[in-house]
Amino acid sequence: MGFGGTVAGGCDIGNALTDLSILSLNSLVAAAGILFGISPAGRLRIRMAKVDATP
């Protein structure tokens, strides 16, 4: 989060939501990073839930 905040020029989520409407480069980097991180994290969570449900 610290590296992302530095590269994006502030809070990642705030940048992605507010500056994306004006197509700011910082917000595009932040939004891409957030989406890039959500995909593997979501897959891992689903995989772990399946393992926990197996008797």
Secondary structure, DSSP 8 states (H G I E B T S, - for coil): -HHHHHHHTS-HHHHHHHTGGGT-HHHHHHHHHHHHHHHHHHHHHHHHHHHHH--
